[in-house]
Amino acid sequence: MAFSPFKFLQEVRSETAKVTWPTRRETTITTIMVFVMVALASIFFFLSDLIIRYVVTFLLGVQ
């Protein structure tokens, strides 16, 4: 079976037409949600690091 770039591009175009693309509003909301979750995860790991560092420093008696 020979590869036909023209046929391939036709099939790609027809499959792309079947895709349900998100609206601008959906994309914006999803992007905001991602940034919020990243911020929350960053705060969580920052606080976890502080607590672990404090406990280890206390247990080892290191300053």
N, C-alpha and C positions, 0 to 999 in steps of 0.2 A: 504494500500500500504506500503510494507516494505521498509525500507531504506537500500540501498546497497552502502557501501563505494566504492567498486570497480567500480560499474557503474557510481557513482558520479565522481570519478577521471577520468574515461574515457571521460565523457562529458566535464569536465573541460579542459582536454587536447585537445579535438577536438575544443572547443570554443577558447582556447588560440591560436591554430594554425590559426584561422581566423582573429586574430587581426593584424592590420597593425602597426607595431612598428616604432617609429621615428628613423631616422638615428642618428649617433653620431653627425653629423654636426647640424641637427635640434635641438637636445637636447642642444648642446653647445650654439647655438644662442639664444634659448629660455632662458637658464640660465643667459646668459649675459644681456638679455633684462630685466629679473626680477631684477637683481642686479642694473642696471641703474635706473629702476623705483623706487626701494626702496631708492636709494641715492637721487633721485630728490624729492621724497615725504618727506624724512628726512630733506632736506634743506628747503623745503617749510614750513613744520611745525615748524622748528627751527626759521625761520624768522618770521612766524606768531606769535609765542610765544614771540619773542623779541618785536615786534610791540605792541601786546596786553599788555605786561607787562609795556612798556613805557607809553602807553596811560593811563592805570589804575593808575600807579604811579603818573603821571602828574595830573590826575583828583582828586585823593585822597590826593595829597600833601605829600605822604609818601616817605621817603628816604630809 
